[in-house]
Structure formats: C-alpha cells, structure tokens
C-alpha cells in the first residue's frame, strides 16, 4: 500500500463551528449532558455532538461517557496512537446498531492530519492519522468506539515498530488463554525479547513486542509466524496455528500471527471495545496474567481509577524497542 500521487479529489475541509467552548476540566465535571458542545483541547476546537446518545443500552452508558473515558486516558493511549494511520470502525448509533469501516476520509476539520495511500486494488484512500487528543476525540465523536492503529507510523510506513500476537480462544477456556500467553512469554524470554501482555477487551489476549523500525512488514510477519508456530509446538493440546475453526480442538487457543501484515490492525491498548460492559483492552503485568486476570475486570468506568492507583504497566513500552535476529 505505497504512497500515491494525487489523483482523487482533495479531502474536503469542514469549517470550524463558531461559539463558546469549554475546557477539558469543565467537560469532566459535567453530569449527563445533552446535545452538542465545543471542547477546546490541545489548542483545537473539537465539535462534540449528541452527547446523550446511548452507546451501551444495557449499561446505560452514553457517548458522553465514552468521550469522558478517552479524555481521561488520552495521555496513556496517545503515545500508542500518535502518527499512525487509523482504521476507523464506526458505531454512530451504539454497540447494538450496525458498524461500518471507514478507511477513506471524505471530509475532516483542518486539524485532522491525513495520509494518502493506495490499497491493493489500486484505489487511493485518505487515511485519518492520530496526532493529538483533539484528533482522537474527533474520531470518537464520529462513533469510533474502538481505536485500531496501523503497526507503523507515517514517518516509516513500511517499517512496523511492534509485533502483535493475538490469542483467540473461540470456545477454549480462559485458563488456556492464560497458559498460552505465558508460553509466549517463555519463548520470547528464551529469545531475549521483552513482551507486553494485554487483554483484548473482547475474548482473548494480545502479546506485543516493541521493535526498532528496521524491518519490512514481510520480515516481521514471518518472524511472528515462526513465533506462533513455536508456541503451538510447545503446548499443542491447548494452542494451534490452524486457521480453520472446524479443524481446531475445542480446548485449543488460536495463536494468530496473521494480523502483522501491512494495513492490518488490532485494537489498541487502552481502547474501549464495542462489547458488553464497555470493556477495555487493558495493559497487564505478567504477574497479573499468572494470577488469573479476567477481561471483565476492566471497563471504561473503572480503568482510569485503576491506572491512577497502580500505574501503567506499559509505561516503558517504547523505551524497550528491540532488534529482531532474522
């Protein structure tokens, strides 16, 4: 998906809305607001609309609750998102309504950065790029409940700076997911590579390895494939690299390395998920994995307080960039 020459019409820039704005501190003190408002954050004016719209009906959580969550964790999630193209998954009517993907922006405020790329079919796309908290909140206001960044940033689009292993249980018990995750850690430790676990926020776990952006997507994907195969070899009763669900045993966790290709994405750490209870993809320590942490432990309602109390297990993620021995 190389950068392309400008052939499609230029992205339309929407006019900035006029009127008084409020500060983040004022926004965070609001109780069940309705309607629209303007929020000034990072020196930009972000238009937030339909704040009372219910996104999680069972939990009675609204669009305001989601925006409030992202504002509270913006300093934590932005280092992961910044300067990366976004694959926008939009639920503008909430988690029980249809979702649609948007990779090609047609219009955006002036402060939203984009990068024009060509997909495999030769079609030019204007990808949204995460830059500041203002950009994040603008995307969330569009209904982007989950944040799905590329594995590389716009400065080195062809060189990913992490590996992501997705542990997908399907019908396998959660205890097996934890055991397979610890097996991933063991293999990484033997290779001298530091690994960072997180809940997916959906049904499984993700293991990330921060990298120096030196290798192509193809080489990184091949390393991830070999890593997944070794994990499945170590614990074949509970782990597999078999893609076909019909060919897997019920107790087997799928060790998925296929998401490391260019243009692929996983839900980012700290992202909310469009799932029951408004769960969050939560960064973990390996001790938490050993003790039997659960996905349901972390939601948009409790994560900010949990991080304030215990800290961010991934705070050194980008200080731990590694070189693959390929």
C-alpha positions as CSV (number, residue, x, y, z in Angstrom):
1,X,0.0,0.0,0.0
2,X,2.5,2.6,-1.1
3,X,2.0,6.4,-1.0
4,X,0.4,7.5,-4.3
5,X,0.2,10.5,-6.5
6,X,-2.8,12.8,-6.0
7,X,-5.5,11.6,-8.4
8,X,-8.6,11.6,-6.4
9,X,-10.4,14.8,-5.3
10,X,-8.8,16.6,-2.4
11,X,-10.2,16.0,1.0
12,X,-12.9,18.5,1.9
13,X,-12.1,20.6,5.0
14,X,-15.1,21.4,7.1
15,X,-15.5,24.8,8.6
16,X,-14.8,25.3,12.3
17,X,-18.0,25.8,14.3
18,X,-18.5,29.2,16.0
19,X,-19.5,29.7,19.6
20,X,-18.2,29.4,23.1
21,X,-16.1,26.4,24.1
22,X,-15.3,24.7,27.4
23,X,-12.1,23.3,28.8
24,X,-11.4,19.6,29.5
25,X,-11.7,20.2,33.2
26,X,-15.1,21.7,32.7
27,X,-16.1,18.8,30.5
28,X,-15.1,16.2,33.1
29,X,-17.3,17.8,35.7
30,X,-20.4,17.6,33.6
31,X,-23.3,15.3,34.7
32,X,-25.3,13.6,32.0
33,X,-25.1,16.4,29.4
34,X,-27.3,16.6,26.4
35,X,-27.0,18.0,22.9
36,X,-23.8,19.4,21.4
37,X,-20.8,21.5,22.6
38,X,-17.4,22.7,21.6
39,X,-14.4,21.5,23.6
40,X,-11.0,23.2,23.4
41,X,-8.2,20.7,23.8
42,X,-4.6,20.8,22.5
43,X,-5.3,24.2,21.2
44,X,-8.0,22.9,18.8
45,X,-11.8,23.3,19.0
46,X,-13.5,19.9,18.7
47,X,-17.2,19.7,18.0
48,X,-18.9,17.1,20.2
49,X,-22.4,16.1,19.3
50,X,-25.4,14.2,20.6
51,X,-23.7,13.6,24.0
52,X,-26.8,11.9,25.4
53,X,-26.9,9.2,22.8
54,X,-26.9,5.8,24.4
55,X,-24.0,3.6,23.2
56,X,-24.3,0.7,25.6
57,X,-28.0,0.3,26.3
58,X,-27.7,-2.5,29.0
59,X,-25.1,-0.5,30.9
60,X,-26.9,2.9,30.2
61,X,-23.5,4.3,29.1
62,X,-23.7,7.2,26.6
63,X,-21.5,8.9,24.0
64,X,-20.5,11.4,26.7
65,X,-19.3,8.5,29.0
66,X,-17.1,7.2,26.1
67,X,-15.7,10.7,25.3
68,X,-15.0,11.3,29.0
69,X,-13.1,8.0,29.2
70,X,-10.9,8.8,26.3
71,X,-10.2,12.3,27.7
72,X,-9.2,10.8,31.0
73,X,-6.8,8.2,29.3
74,X,-5.6,10.4,26.4
75,X,-2.1,10.8,27.9
76,X,-1.9,7.0,28.1
77,X,-3.3,6.0,24.7
78,X,-1.8,8.8,22.6
79,X,1.8,7.5,22.7
80,X,0.5,4.3,21.1
81,X,-1.7,6.0,18.5
82,X,0.3,9.1,17.6
83,X,1.3,9.5,14.0
84,X,-0.4,6.2,12.9
85,X,-3.0,5.8,10.2
86,X,-6.3,4.8,11.7
87,X,-8.8,2.1,10.5
88,X,-12.0,3.7,11.8
89,X,-14.7,1.3,12.9
90,X,-17.7,3.4,13.5
91,X,-20.7,2.7,15.6
92,X,-22.6,6.0,15.3
93,X,-25.8,4.6,16.9
94,X,-24.1,2.5,19.6
95,X,-23.0,-1.1,20.0
96,X,-26.3,-2.7,19.1
97,X,-26.6,-0.9,15.8
98,X,-24.7,-1.6,12.6
99,X,-21.0,-0.8,12.4
100,X,-19.1,0.2,9.3
101,X,-15.4,0.6,8.4
102,X,-14.0,3.9,7.2
103,X,-10.5,4.0,5.8
104,X,-11.1,6.8,3.3
105,X,-12.0,10.2,4.7
106,X,-14.1,12.4,2.6
107,X,-14.1,15.4,4.9
108,X,-12.5,16.5,8.2
109,X,-11.6,19.6,10.2
110,X,-8.4,21.4,9.3
111,X,-6.6,20.0,12.4
112,X,-7.1,16.4,11.3
113,X,-4.0,15.0,9.5
114,X,-4.4,12.5,6.7
115,X,-2.1,10.4,4.6
116,X,-3.0,9.3,1.1
117,X,-2.3,5.7,0.3
118,X,-3.1,3.2,-2.5
119,X,-4.8,0.0,-1.5
120,X,-4.2,-3.4,-3.1
121,X,-6.9,-2.7,-5.7
122,X,-5.2,0.5,-6.8
123,X,-7.7,2.8,-5.1
124,X,-6.5,5.9,-3.4
125,X,-7.5,6.4,0.2
126,X,-7.2,9.3,2.6
127,X,-6.4,7.7,5.9
128,X,-7.1,9.6,9.1
129,X,-4.0,9.9,11.3
130,X,-3.9,10.1,15.0
131,X,-1.9,13.2,16.1
132,X,-3.3,14.7,19.3
133,X,-6.0,14.2,21.9
134,X,-8.1,16.5,19.7
135,X,-7.9,14.1,16.8
136,X,-8.8,11.2,19.0
137,X,-11.9,12.9,20.4
138,X,-12.9,13.9,16.9
139,X,-12.8,10.3,15.7
140,X,-14.6,9.1,18.9
141,X,-17.3,11.7,18.2
142,X,-17.8,10.1,14.8
143,X,-18.7,6.9,16.6
144,X,-15.2,5.3,16.6
145,X,-15.6,3.4,19.9
146,X,-12.5,1.3,19.3
147,X,-9.1,2.6,18.2
148,X,-7.4,0.5,15.5
149,X,-4.0,2.0,14.5
150,X,-1.5,0.7,12.0
151,X,1.6,-1.2,13.3
152,X,3.8,1.6,11.8
153,X,3.7,5.3,11.8
154,X,3.6,7.8,8.9
155,X,7.3,8.5,9.3
156,X,8.2,4.9,8.5
157,X,5.1,3.4,7.0
158,X,6.9,0.3,5.6
159,X,8.6,-0.5,8.9
160,X,6.4,-1.7,11.8
161,X,7.6,-1.0,15.3
162,X,5.9,-3.8,17.1
163,X,4.8,-7.4,16.7
164,X,1.3,-8.3,17.8
165,X,0.3,-11.9,18.7
166,X,-3.5,-12.4,19.0
167,X,-4.7,-15.3,21.3
168,X,-8.2,-16.1,20.1
169,X,-10.0,-18.7,22.3
170,X,-13.3,-19.2,20.4
171,X,-14.6,-21.9,22.7
172,X,-11.4,-22.7,24.6
173,X,-11.5,-21.9,28.4
174,X,-10.0,-18.7,29.6
175,X,-7.4,-20.7,31.7
176,X,-6.0,-22.0,28.4
177,X,-5.6,-18.4,27.1
178,X,-3.6,-17.5,30.2
179,X,-1.4,-20.6,29.8
180,X,-0.7,-19.9,26.1
181,X,0.1,-16.3,26.9
182,X,2.7,-17.4,29.5
183,X,4.1,-19.8,26.9
184,X,4.5,-16.9,24.5
185,X,6.4,-15.1,27.3
186,X,8.7,-18.1,27.8
187,X,9.6,-18.3,24.2
188,X,10.2,-14.6,24.0
189,X,12.4,-14.7,27.1
190,X,14.5,-17.5,25.6
191,X,15.0,-15.3,22.5
192,X,16.0,-12.4,24.7
193,X,12.9,-10.4,23.7
194,X,10.7,-8.4,26.1
195,X,6.9,-8.9,25.7
196,X,4.0,-6.9,26.9
197,X,0.6,-8.6,27.6
198,X,-2.9,-7.0,27.5
199,X,-6.4,-8.2,27.4
200,X,-8.0,-7.9,24.0
201,X,-11.1,-6.5,25.8
202,X,-13.2,-8.9,23.7
203,X,-12.5,-12.6,24.2
204,X,-8.7,-13.2,24.2
205,X,-5.3,-11.6,24.8
206,X,-2.7,-9.8,22.8
207,X,1.0,-10.0,23.3
208,X,3.1,-7.2,21.9
209,X,6.8,-7.0,21.3
210,X,8.1,-3.4,20.7
211,X,10.6,-3.2,17.8
212,X,13.1,-0.8,16.4
213,X,11.6,0.1,13.0
214,X,14.2,-1.6,10.9
215,X,12.5,-4.5,9.2
216,X,9.8,-4.7,6.5
217,X,6.3,-5.9,7.2
218,X,7.1,-9.1,5.4
219,X,10.1,-10.0,7.6
220,X,8.3,-9.0,10.8
221,X,5.2,-11.1,9.7
222,X,7.5,-14.1,9.1
223,X,9.1,-13.8,12.5
224,X,5.6,-13.6,14.1
225,X,4.6,-16.7,12.2
226,X,7.6,-18.6,13.4
227,X,7.0,-17.4,17.0
228,X,3.4,-18.5,16.9
229,X,4.3,-21.9,15.4
230,X,6.8,-22.5,18.2
231,X,4.2,-21.6,20.9
232,X,1.8,-24.1,19.3
233,X,4.5,-26.7,19.2
234,X,5.3,-26.3,22.9
235,X,1.6,-26.7,24.1
236,X,-0.2,-28.5,21.3
237,X,-3.1,-29.6,23.4
238,X,-4.2,-26.0,24.1
239,X,-2.6,-24.0,21.3
240,X,-2.8,-24.1,17.5
241,X,-1.9,-22.1,14.4
242,X,-4.7,-23.8,12.5
243,X,-6.9,-21.0,10.9
244,X,-9.9,-23.2,10.3
245,X,-12.2,-23.3,13.3
246,X,-13.6,-26.6,12.2
247,X,-10.1,-28.2,12.3
248,X,-9.3,-26.9,15.8
249,X,-9.9,-28.8,19.0
250,X,-12.4,-27.2,21.4
251,X,-9.7,-26.5,24.0
252,X,-7.2,-25.0,21.6
253,X,-6.4,-21.3,21.5
254,X,-5.6,-19.9,18.1
255,X,-2.2,-18.3,18.1
256,X,-2.8,-15.7,15.4
257,X,0.2,-14.0,13.8
258,X,-1.7,-13.0,10.6
259,X,-2.5,-9.5,11.8
260,X,1.1,-8.3,11.3
261,X,0.7,-7.7,7.6
262,X,0.8,-4.1,6.2
263,X,-2.6,-2.4,6.6
264,X,-3.8,-4.8,9.3
265,X,-4.6,-3.7,12.8
266,X,-5.6,-4.8,16.3
267,X,-7.5,-3.0,19.0
268,X,-5.0,-0.6,20.7
269,X,-4.1,-0.9,24.3
270,X,-6.5,1.2,26.5
271,X,-9.1,1.2,23.7
272,X,-12.7,0.7,24.7
273,X,-14.4,-2.2,23.0
274,X,-17.9,-2.3,21.5
275,X,-18.7,-5.2,23.7
276,X,-21.0,-5.8,26.7
277,X,-20.0,-4.0,29.9
278,X,-17.9,-1.5,27.8
279,X,-14.7,-3.5,28.4
280,X,-11.2,-2.1,27.8
281,X,-8.1,-3.6,26.2
282,X,-6.1,-3.4,29.4
283,X,-2.3,-3.4,29.7
284,X,-1.1,-6.0,32.1
285,X,1.9,-7.2,34.0
286,X,2.9,-10.8,33.7
287,X,2.2,-11.3,37.4
288,X,-1.4,-10.3,36.7
289,X,-1.5,-13.0,33.9
290,X,-0.1,-15.6,36.3
291,X,-2.7,-14.7,38.9
292,X,-5.6,-15.2,36.5
293,X,-6.8,-11.7,35.4
294,X,-10.1,-11.6,33.6
295,X,-11.4,-9.4,30.7
296,X,-14.4,-8.3,32.7
297,X,-12.1,-6.7,35.3
298,X,-11.6,-3.7,33.1
299,X,-14.2,-1.2,31.8
300,X,-14.4,2.4,30.8
301,X,-15.9,3.1,34.2
302,X,-13.0,1.8,36.3
303,X,-9.9,1.8,34.2
304,X,-8.9,5.5,34.8
305,X,-9.0,4.9,38.6
306,X,-7.2,1.6,38.4
307,X,-4.3,3.2,36.4
308,X,-4.2,6.2,38.8
309,X,-3.8,3.7,41.7
310,X,-1.5,1.1,40.2
311,X,0.3,2.8,37.3
312,X,0.6,1.9,33.6
313,X,2.2,-1.5,33.1
314,X,3.2,-0.4,29.5
315,X,4.8,2.9,30.5
316,X,8.2,1.7,29.3
317,X,6.9,0.1,26.1
318,X,8.6,2.4,23.6
319,X,11.8,2.5,25.8
320,X,12.0,-1.2,25.2
321,X,12.4,-1.3,21.4
322,X,14.2,-4.4,20.3
323,X,16.1,-5.7,17.2
324,X,14.9,-8.9,15.7
325,X,17.5,-11.5,14.9
326,X,16.3,-12.6,11.5
